[in-house]
Amino acid sequence: MAAGGRARGADRAGATRSARDRPTRVDLTLPSSLVEQWELLAEHVERLSDLELATPSARPGLTVGDLVGRAARSALALYTALASEPAPPASGQSRPQAMVRAAVSAATADLAALRLDQPDAPDQLVSRGVLTPGGRVDLIPFLTDAVAEAVLHGLDLGVPPVRSALRVTVRLFTASLTERAPGRSVELRVPPFAAVQIVEGPRHTRGTPPNVVEAEPVAFVMVATGRLDWETAVADGRVRASGERADLRSLLPLPSWR
């Protein structure tokens, strides 16, 4: 299900789930964020012509068609995990656009079946699990990773992310950074979605730490996954870093999301 073209949801959830094992507050927007992001991506893919599929993509060595194929496999893996059965065929069509639409429609129908308007909705999300090639994964970490992967598929294809899906992704990646580099010497801000303190060093007990990194949300996601160089993002102002400890190149991209 990953943007790299294989179902890595279980591996990623295992690597980054410690901060999310027992959430104190359940994000009931996770299913709708995932549905909206995949619907937006499917609509974009359906409009692509065969000529556009053959053109080089933003990812080195891959065509737009290659990326659509990866998205199709990701959508199929999403449905298979949610429904615990193989995804339905795309009405006999082999075009990747049709595969994406068929898998997205099936997966979103399963997500829509979650009754999130009921009082027990948080318990329903916390208690449910899904089966992946890597084993059983709790639903909340699975959906969180799935949202991020859908955002990355979209960015690779030039589709701006849905706001709620971008929020989920930014918070997932900032949480991963707090685990990768715990500390309070650098403040990382990704307004309006997240602000965390990271990196070991002299503890700053009053006000804002002297080392601050502030990034635009999409730029942060792209730097965190190796789609944008730190140097380029700093040079063009999408990332602003001040302070001698504010260089995060040694921490990015995140290993699980390269």
Buried (B, 14 or more C-beta within 10 A) or exposed (E): BBBBBBBBBBBBBBBBBEEBEEBEEBBBBBBBBBBBBBBBBBEBBEEBEEEEBEEEBEBEEBBBBBBBBBBBBBBBBBBBBBBEEEBEEBEEEEBBBBBBBBBBBBBBEBBEEBEBEEEEBBEBBBEBBBBBBBEEBBBBBBBBBBBBBBBBBBBBBEBEBBEBBBBBBBBBBBBBBBBBBEBBBBBBBBEEBBBBBBBEBEEBEEEEBBBBBBBBBBBBBBBBBEBBBBEEBBEEEBBBBEBEBBBBEEBBBBEBBE
